Amino acid sequence: MAVKEPITGFGVAVVREDGRWQCTALDAAALAELDAAITELRKMRSPGAVFGLLAVDDEFFVIVRPSPTGVSLLLSDAAAALDYDIAADVLDLLRVDPPDEDDETVWPEGDLEILSDLGMPGAELEVIVNEVELYPDEQLQMIAQRCGFDDQFSKLLDEL
């Protein structure tokens, strides 16, 4: 089930504190293990919003938003769980069965309202997720733009 080749992509921690956005790179382990991403994000204590954006192998993205009561998640393509441990971990945490291997449909799984308090209503996030001809980094760039941290996001990606 697991992809054994090195996973490419990026993980970005996004923090909003005192009305300002900060983006920092997450450790590469965050792309392979959901627990690693959650642990790293929980270490970033902030009174403001803290969430992670993970773009995995140009295939899908995950939004991870820890809170004191648990963690909110959005997986852009549920079928990714058939090939990637991190996507399977997301479905496990959401208590959702992975799709059948024959199913070619792309659909998101998780909380589409995950960023609604930051200017990204669920309906708009769903439109971005359904833009299947875009790469995950392009979809995440659209999310960053809508929420207002696209400058910080782009600058960090240029450095990666």
C-alpha positions as CSV (number, residue, x, y, z in Angstrom):
1,M,0.0,0.0,0.0
2,A,2.7,2.5,0.9
3,V,4.8,4.3,-1.7
4,K,8.4,3.3,-1.1
5,E,10.1,5.9,-3.3
6,P,10.9,9.2,-1.6
7,I,7.9,11.4,-1.3
8,T,8.3,14.8,-3.0
9,G,6.4,17.9,-2.2
10,F,6.4,20.3,0.7
11,G,4.9,21.0,4.0
12,V,4.2,24.5,5.2
13,A,3.2,25.6,8.7
14,V,1.0,28.7,8.6
15,V,0.6,30.9,11.7
16,R,-1.6,34.0,12.1
17,E,-0.6,36.0,15.1
18,D,-1.5,39.6,15.9
19,G,-3.0,40.0,12.4
20,R,0.2,38.9,10.7
21,W,0.9,35.7,8.7
22,Q,4.0,33.6,9.0
23,C,4.9,30.6,6.9
24,T,7.6,28.2,7.8
25,A,8.7,24.9,6.3
26,L,7.7,21.7,8.0
27,D,10.1,18.8,8.3
28,A,10.1,16.3,5.3
29,A,8.7,13.6,7.7
30,A,5.4,15.6,7.7
31,L,4.8,14.5,4.1
32,A,5.0,10.8,5.0
33,E,3.4,10.6,8.4
34,L,0.3,12.5,9.6
35,D,1.4,12.2,13.2
36,A,4.7,13.9,12.4
37,A,2.8,16.8,10.8
38,I,0.4,17.1,13.7
39,T,3.2,16.9,16.3
40,E,5.2,19.6,14.6
41,L,2.2,21.9,14.3
42,R,1.2,21.4,17.9
43,K,4.7,22.6,19.0
44,M,3.9,26.0,17.4
45,R,2.0,27.5,20.2
46,S,0.2,30.6,19.2
47,P,-3.0,32.4,20.3
48,G,-3.9,32.7,16.6
49,A,-4.5,30.2,13.9
50,V,-2.0,27.4,13.2
51,F,-2.4,25.0,10.4
52,G,-0.3,23.0,7.9
53,L,-0.5,22.7,4.1
54,L,1.0,19.6,2.7
55,A,1.4,19.1,-1.0
56,V,2.4,15.4,-1.7
57,D,4.0,14.2,-5.0
58,D,2.0,16.6,-7.2
59,E,-0.9,14.3,-6.5
60,F,-3.0,15.7,-3.6
61,F,-2.9,18.0,-0.7
62,V,-3.8,17.8,3.0
63,I,-4.8,20.7,5.3
64,V,-4.0,19.9,9.0
65,R,-5.4,22.2,11.7
66,P,-4.8,21.0,15.3
67,S,-6.9,22.4,18.1
68,P,-7.1,21.8,21.8
69,T,-10.0,19.4,21.2
70,G,-8.4,17.4,18.4
71,V,-7.5,18.0,14.8
72,S,-9.4,19.1,11.7
73,L,-8.4,17.6,8.4
74,L,-9.0,18.0,4.7
75,L,-7.7,15.5,2.1
76,S,-8.1,16.8,-1.4
77,D,-8.4,13.3,-3.0
78,A,-9.7,10.4,-0.9
79,A,-8.4,7.9,-3.5
80,A,-4.8,8.9,-2.6
81,A,-5.3,6.7,0.5
82,L,-4.9,3.7,-1.8
83,D,-1.3,4.7,-2.6
84,Y,-0.1,7.0,0.3
85,D,0.2,6.2,4.0
86,I,-0.4,9.9,5.0
87,A,-3.7,9.9,3.0
88,A,-4.7,6.6,4.6
89,D,-3.9,8.1,8.0
90,V,-6.2,11.1,7.3
91,L,-9.1,8.7,6.4
92,D,-8.4,6.7,9.5
93,L,-8.6,9.7,11.7
94,L,-11.8,10.8,10.0
95,R,-13.1,7.3,10.4
96,V,-13.8,7.0,6.6
97,D,-13.3,3.9,4.5
98,P,-10.9,4.3,1.6
99,P,-12.6,4.2,-1.9
100,D,-12.6,1.1,-4.0
101,E,-9.5,0.7,-6.2
102,D,-11.8,0.7,-9.3
103,D,-13.2,4.1,-8.4
104,E,-11.6,6.8,-10.6
105,T,-13.6,9.7,-9.1
106,V,-11.7,12.4,-7.3
107,W,-13.4,13.8,-4.2
108,P,-12.3,15.5,-1.0
109,E,-12.7,14.0,2.4
110,G,-12.8,16.0,5.7
111,D,-13.7,19.4,6.8
112,L,-14.3,21.9,3.9
113,E,-15.0,24.6,6.5
114,I,-11.5,24.1,8.0
115,L,-10.4,27.6,7.0
116,S,-13.8,29.4,7.0
117,D,-12.8,31.6,9.9
118,L,-9.8,32.8,8.0
119,G,-11.6,34.0,4.9
120,M,-12.0,30.7,2.9
121,P,-15.6,29.5,3.0
122,G,-16.2,25.8,2.5
123,A,-18.0,26.4,-0.8
124,E,-15.0,28.2,-2.2
125,L,-12.6,25.6,-0.9
126,E,-14.6,22.9,-2.5
127,V,-14.4,24.7,-5.9
128,I,-10.5,24.8,-5.5
129,V,-10.4,21.2,-4.5
130,N,-12.5,20.2,-7.6
131,E,-10.0,22.0,-9.9
132,V,-8.4,18.6,-10.7
133,E,-6.4,19.9,-13.6
134,L,-4.4,22.1,-11.2
135,Y,-1.4,20.7,-9.2
136,P,-1.7,20.7,-5.4
137,D,0.8,23.6,-5.1
138,E,-1.4,25.7,-7.4
139,Q,-4.5,24.8,-5.4
140,L,-2.7,25.7,-2.1
141,Q,-1.5,29.0,-3.7
142,M,-5.1,29.9,-4.5
143,I,-6.0,29.1,-0.8
144,A,-3.1,31.3,0.4
145,Q,-4.2,34.1,-1.9
146,R,-7.8,33.9,-0.7
147,C,-6.8,33.9,3.0
148,G,-4.3,36.6,2.6
149,F,-0.9,35.0,3.1
150,D,0.1,34.4,-0.5
151,D,3.2,36.7,-0.3
152,Q,4.6,34.8,2.6
153,F,3.6,31.4,1.1
154,S,5.2,32.2,-2.3
155,K,8.4,33.5,-0.7
156,L,8.8,30.4,1.3
157,L,8.2,28.1,-1.7
158,D,10.8,30.0,-3.7
159,E,13.3,29.2,-0.9
160,L,12.5,25.5,-0.8
